[in-house]
Amino acid sequence: MMSQTSLESKLEALQCHFTWDLDPSRSKLFGLRSQLEDIGTEEGNSWLGHVYNLRGYVQYKLGFTEDAQSLFNKAAEAFCQTRRADEGPWLVVNYGNQAWLHHHLGEQAESQAYLSKVDALMNKYPSPSQDELHPEIYAEKAWTLMKFSADKKLLAADYFQRAIRMQPDMVEWFTSRVIALVSASMHSNTGPEADVLEEMRIAKEKDPENLYLAALYLHECAKKGERVEDEARELARKILMNPVSSYSGVKPLLWVYILYVSVDEAVDLAEEALKQHPDVRYLKRCVAFCYRSKIVFRRDGPPDQSMIDRAISLHEELISIYPESSLLRKIDIANIYAKSNHSQAEAEQIYQELLERDLVPADKQMFYNRYATYLHFVLKDSCRSVIYHMRAAEIPIQCYFRQNSVRVLRNIKDSRNQMRREVKEFLEKLPEPQ
C-alpha cells in the first residue's frame, strides 16, 4: 500500500476531469448537467463515453457520488462499444476519474487499482509524440473544454488540432474542432475567418452524416448572401428522420429558418418535430425559442392572443423542466408580454420582481444587460438603459452579456446621446475583467 503523500502525488499527475481546473459555480454546474442530458445517448454517438465522463464529474461536484460512479461505469462501457475494443488509450481519462472518485470516498485500495490501470494503459499505448499527451487525451480534454467554458473554445480547437496531427483518421475530431472555431466566432463582430469556412466545407465532405455541422454551414452560407431555402427544407426532412438531441442539428437549422427562410416555417417545423417526439424536453425548448423569436422580433403590430398564450405556456413549462435557467425564462416571458398591447403591465411587474432578487454576479450581469435592452426598445427610456448597461459592464466577468453592453456603451460614447460624457468617463475607468 503506497503512502498517502505518494498516492496524492500520483493522483495530481493524472490527466482527467479532476485535474483540469474545471471549477465553475454551482448554478453553472446545474446548467451544464441539463445541457449534457440533452445530448442524445443513441447508439452511434461517437462522443458517448466523453458525455458520460463529464456527466459523472458534474454529478460528483454537485455531491451525487453514487450517480457519478454509475456514470463513470457507463462511460467505460460506451468507450468499449464505440471503439469496439475492451481497452485502449481512450480509457485513461475515465480510469483517472475513477481513481479520484474512490480516493474522495476513502476507498484507497480501489483508487490505487485504477492508478495501476492508468500506468498499464500508458505503458502499452504511449503517445506518438514524446513531448505531448496522447491524442485521445487531447481530444477528450478539448471536447470537455468546449462544453465547460465559452472562453475556452479556441484552446479546445488547439487541443483538437494537436490530436489530429498525431491521429488524422478521426473524422469526429476534425468536425468538433471546426464546431469549436465556429462557436468561438459566434459573438465576434466579424464571424468566422475565411479559412474556417473552408474548413467547415472540408469537414462537411469528410463527415456528411453530421447534420449539426450541415446546419451550421448552411447558416454561414446564408450570412454571405446565398439563397438557402431549398437546402434548408431538404436538411429539415433529414433531421426529422433521426433521433432528436441537442446535436441532431434542429436548433441551428431553426435559426437559419428564422433569419433567412421564414419564421412561420420555423414555428411549423419545431411544432412538427415536437408532435413526433412529444416527450423530448429539448424540443419544447426549440418550439419556445421559435415563438419567442416570432413575437419579440415582430414588426407588423402586436401578435394575436393565441400566439402569446402558446409562447407563455411553453416558457412556463421550461421553468419547471429547466429550473436552473428560470431567470432567463422569466425575462423571456416579460419580453413576450411586452410585445402585447394588453400585457405590458405584466412585463413591468416581472422585471420589478427580478430587480429585487439577490442574484449571483453572472446572473446579475445577464439580467442588467437584458433589462437595459428592454428599457431602450420597449419603454424608450434611453437614460435608464445606459445606466443598466453600465451596471452590466462593471461586473468583471467576461461573457457575451458584458461584451454586448460594452459595445452599446462605446457606440453611445461616439453619438449625440445626452449621456455620452458620462459614458466616456465610465469607459475610461472601466477595468478589464479577470
Secondary structure, DSSP 8 states (H G I E B T S, - for coil): ---HHHHHHHHHTS-SGGGTT----HHHHHHHHHHHHTS---TT-TTHHHHHHHHHHHHHHTT-HHHHHHHHHHHHHHHHHHHTSS--GGGHHHHHHHHHHHHHTT-HHHHHHHHHHHHHHHHHS--SSTTS--HHHHHHHHHHHHHH-GGGHHHHHHHHHHHHHH-TT-HHHHHHHHHHHHHHHTTSSS-S-HHHHHHHHHHHHH-TT-HHHHHHHHHHHHHTT---HHHHHHHHHHHHHS---TTSSHHHHHHHIIIII-HHHHHHHHHHHHHHSTT-HHHHHHHHHHHHHHHHT--SS---HHHHHHHHHHHHHHHHHSGGGHHHHHHHHHHHHHTSTT-HHHHHHHHHHHHTS---HHHHHHHHHHHHHHHHHTS--HHHHHHHHHHHHHS---SHHHHHHHHHHHHHHTS--TTHHHHHHHHHH-----
